[in-house]
Amino acid sequence: MNFNTIKFFAIILGLSLLIVGGVYVLRQYQQKPPSSSPGSQQAKTSALPNLPGGPAKIPSLPASPSAQQLSQYVSSVQSQAQTGNLLKIQKCTAEPNDFKIKTGDSFTIQNSDDKEIKLSIALGAVYTVGANKSSTVKMTAEPAIYKYACEQTGGITNPQAGVIYVTK
């Protein structure tokens, strides 16, 4: 192969990685119309201010991740996310904060605080759970990795409460 051919393939590879990374980032922040789920109130996700809060234990991605960073992130989520059907929220900190669920399965959001919370999932769904109440919702999202944020009425905001890993 001559130098121009190698250069051409390197450019194609670089552009492909940028496209894959861009699609991933777009998918994470894209506002999809919310689906209806019984027991939940949904609306479009609003931008939450970047206030202090407990970060998820899975490291966050840079704005333009390399293919290696993206691969490491996905591997980290796949290995650390805990399967379950109960997501406990207290002071906008989730347990587990790295949550794994199958699409179509239901899970319960349990609010242990004396104030209402809103759990905003990056796919555009917002679940409102009253003070010291629980709400069971159905995961209707396509398989992917979604970040979620928590906002407490008149109180704490955590824009990086955790990660929901939705599988088939």
VENNORJO-V666049 format. One record per backbone hydrogen bond with DSSP energy under -0.5 kcal/mol. NH is the residue of the N-H (numbers start at 1). CO is the residue of the C=O. E is the energy in kcal/mol with one decimal. If there is no record, write none. Layout:
# VENNORJO-V666049
NH|CO|E, NH|CO|E
This chain:
# VENNORJO-V666049
6|2|-1.9, 7|3|-2.6, 8|4|-2.3, 9|5|-2.4, 10|6|-2.2, 11|7|-2.3, 12|8|-2.4, 13|9|-2.5, 14|10|-2.5, 15|11|-2.8, 16|12|-2.4, 17|13|-2.3, 18|14|-2.1, 19|15|-2.5, 20|16|-2.6, 21|17|-2.6, 22|18|-2.7, 23|19|-2.8, 24|20|-2.2, 25|21|-2.5, 26|22|-2.9, 27|23|-2.6, 28|24|-1.9, 29|25|-1.7, 30|26|-1.6, 32|30|-1.0, 32|123|-0.9, 40|37|-1.3, 51|49|-1.9, 65|62|-0.6, 70|66|-2.5, 71|67|-2.3, 72|68|-2.5, 73|69|-2.3, 74|70|-2.4, 75|71|-2.4, 76|72|-2.4, 77|73|-2.6, 78|74|-2.8, 79|75|-2.1, 80|76|-2.1, 81|77|-2.4, 82|98|-3.4, 84|100|-1.5, 87|108|-3.3, 88|86|-0.6, 88|95|-2.4, 89|110|-3.4, 90|93|-2.3, 93|90|-1.4, 94|161|-0.5, 95|88|-2.3, 99|97|-0.6, 99|163|-3.0, 100|82|-2.5, 101|165|-2.3, 103|167|-3.1, 104|139|-3.8, 105|102|-2.0, 107|137|-2.7, 108|85|-3.0, 109|135|-3.0, 110|87|-2.5, 110|108|-0.6, 111|109|-0.6, 111|133|-3.0, 112|89|-2.8, 112|110|-0.7, 117|129|-2.5, 118|151|-2.5, 119|127|-2.9, 120|118|-0.7, 120|149|-2.4, 121|119|-0.6, 121|125|-2.9, 122|147|-2.9, 124|121|-2.5, 125|121|-0.5, 127|119|-2.7, 128|126|-0.5, 129|117|-2.4, 129|127|-0.5, 132|113|-2.2, 133|130|-1.6, 135|109|-2.0, 137|107|-2.9, 137|135|-0.5, 139|105|-3.1, 140|138|-0.9, 144|166|-0.9, 146|144|-0.5, 146|164|-3.0, 148|162|-2.3, 149|120|-2.7, 150|158|-2.4, 151|118|-2.1, 152|156|-3.3, 153|116|-2.9, 155|152|-2.4, 158|150|-3.3, 161|148|-0.9, 161|158|-0.9, 162|148|-1.5, 163|97|-2.8, 164|146|-3.6, 165|99|-3.5, 165|163|-0.6, 166|144|-2.9, 166|164|-0.8, 167|101|-2.2, 167|165|-0.5
